[in-house]
Amino acid sequence: MKVKRNTLLLLACLVWSAAGFNILRIGLMAYPPYWSVLNVLLSALVFAVFQTFIFGKLVKKHTARIHSYEEERHFFSSFLMGKPL
């Protein structure tokens, strides 16, 4: 099934949001034994570093890649691949 570029971005958003939510859920279930103000602050710092230097850059890179596709419609899973089908 082929979809428009903006729909492709929405699908990518939904898939990666679901994956991120699952990682958050697992982390929150494992966190209670380590609960302290210092650990919460360190966790927030690690999140900020990853968001700034890794996830933020990936989002920009992949969004630019999807917007640069010449054709308007692409296979729905092509947001996972480096090149459109």
KOLDRENLUM-779438 format. One line per field, with one value per residue: residue number from 1; residue in three letters; x, y, z of N, C-alpha, C in turn. Coordinates in steps of 0.02 Angstrom, whole numbers. Example, Ala and Ser with C-alpha at 12.3 -4.5 7.8 and 13.67 -1.06 7.14 Angstrom:
// KOLDRENLUM-779438
n (1,2)
res (ALA,SER)
neast (660,642)
nnorth (-284,-112)
nup (390,354)
caeast (615,684)
canorth (-225,-53)
caup (390,357)
ceast (660,645)
cnorth (-165,2)
cup (390,394)
This chain:
// KOLDRENLUM-779438
n (1,2,3,4,5,6,7,8,9,10,11,12,13,14,15,16,17,18,19,20,21,22,23,24,25,26,27,28,29,30,31,32,33,34,35,36,37,38,39,40,41,42,43,44,45,46,47,48,49,50,51,52,53,54,55,56,57,58,59,60,61,62,63,64,65,66,67,68,69,70,71,72,73,74,75,76,77,78,79,80,81,82,83,84,85)
res (MET,LYS,VAL,LYS,ARG,ASN,THR,LEU,LEU,LEU,LEU,ALA,CYS,LEU,VAL,TRP,SER,ALA,ALA,GLY,PHE,ASN,ILE,LEU,ARG,ILE,GLY,LEU,MET,ALA,TYR,PRO,PRO,TYR,TRP,SER,VAL,LEU,ASN,VAL,LEU,LEU,SER,ALA,LEU,VAL,PHE,ALA,VAL,PHE,GLN,THR,PHE,ILE,PHE,GLY,LYS,LEU,VAL,LYS,LYS,HIS,THR,ALA,ARG,ILE,HIS,SER,TYR,GLU,GLU,GLU,ARG,HIS,PHE,PHE,SER,SER,PHE,LEU,MET,GLY,LYS,PRO,LEU)
neast (42,32,72,53,187,173,85,167,262,178,146,274,294,194,233,363,331,252,349,438,353,336,467,479,380,433,549,493,430,540,603,563,641,755,725,757,799,918,937,825,854,974,924,839,936,1010,908,888,1011,1015,900,935,1060,1049,914,843,922,910,774,763,849,786,660,693,744,629,548,623,600,564,449,273,200,234,286,211,296,417,475,559,669,821,813,684,557)
nnorth (-59,107,269,447,567,645,565,457,511,528,394,349,426,375,240,250,321,229,131,206,235,107,76,175,131,7,52,131,32,-37,56,93,33,112,241,406,577,616,513,535,663,634,544,629,713,624,590,716,737,629,661,784,762,641,581,696,739,628,630,750,718,604,655,754,668,595,700,735,642,610,562,571,471,328,163,102,61,120,220,161,124,164,210,254,139)
nup (0,-45,17,48,71,190,263,278,366,476,505,540,654,739,752,809,923,992,1017,1097,1205,1256,1299,1397,1486,1528,1590,1694,1768,1817,1895,2032,2146,2144,2173,2205,2238,2178,2082,2000,1950,1881,1787,1714,1661,1579,1489,1429,1366,1274,1199,1143,1074,1005,975,932,823,740,709,636,528,469,440,346,248,209,163,53,-44,-212,-276,-239,-174,-72,-20,128,233,207,283,370,299,211,79,-36,-96)
caeast (0,72,43,86,244,151,58,225,288,131,157,338,281,154,273,417,300,233,411,462,308,351,530,463,342,480,592,455,418,602,632,547,694,809,694,787,801,978,925,777,891,1019,882,818,996,1024,856,900,1070,994,852,970,1114,1036,847,825,957,881,709,776,879,738,608,721,748,562,525,663,578,538,380,228,176,284,264,198,351,481,506,609,723,861,794,614,546)
canorth (0,168,326,511,581,667,506,418,542,513,324,345,456,328,180,266,340,167,101,247,225,41,83,214,87,-41,90,150,-28,-57,113,103,20,161,306,458,641,615,470,569,716,602,517,686,736,575,599,779,727,586,697,836,741,580,575,757,738,575,653,798,683,561,698,783,615,580,757,740,593,644,541,589,411,278,105,125,47,148,264,121,110,222,234,235,84)
caup (0,-50,52,36,115,257,297,296,427,531,522,576,720,779,767,856,987,1026,1041,1152,1262,1285,1336,1457,1530,1556,1636,1754,1808,1849,1931,2103,2196,2138,2179,2247,2202,2136,2024,1955,1915,1833,1733,1673,1625,1526,1439,1393,1322,1218,1157,1107,1031,966,948,895,759,699,685,582,471,435,412,285,198,184,123,-8,-93,-272,-288,-184,-138,-58,17,196,279,183,332,405,254,190,13,-51,-144)
ceast (45,34,82,142,223,120,114,257,243,139,222,330,245,195,326,390,279,295,439,419,323,416,519,427,388,525,556,439,481,630,619,603,749,784,732,790,862,967,875,812,940,981,860,877,1012,972,870,959,1050,946,888,1019,1100,967,827,858,928,814,718,802,827,679,631,725,680,535,563,644,546,465,337,208,231,254,262,255,417,511,560,673,760,839,722,611,516)
cnorth (62,226,389,521,601,610,461,445,527,440,315,371,407,267,195,291,279,132,140,239,158,43,122,171,37,-6,109,90,-50,-4,116,86,73,232,350,522,642,572,501,624,687,573,573,712,689,582,661,771,684,623,748,809,679,582,636,759,685,597,702,764,642,601,729,730,600,638,763,689,630,626,558,529,359,221,123,111,78,199,227,112,173,252,213,178,111)
cup (0,-17,35,87,185,296,319,360,487,553,562,647,765,799,819,923,1026,1055,1101,1214,1296,1325,1400,1508,1565,1607,1700,1798,1846,1896,2006,2154,2197,2147,2229,2206,2155,2073,1975,1916,1863,1774,1686,1632,1567,1470,1397,1344,1262,1172,1113,1054,988,935,908,826,712,670,627,519,433,407,347,230,168,141,57,-61,-152,-285,-227,-142,-132,-18,92,246,258,231,371,364,234,124,0,-100,-207)
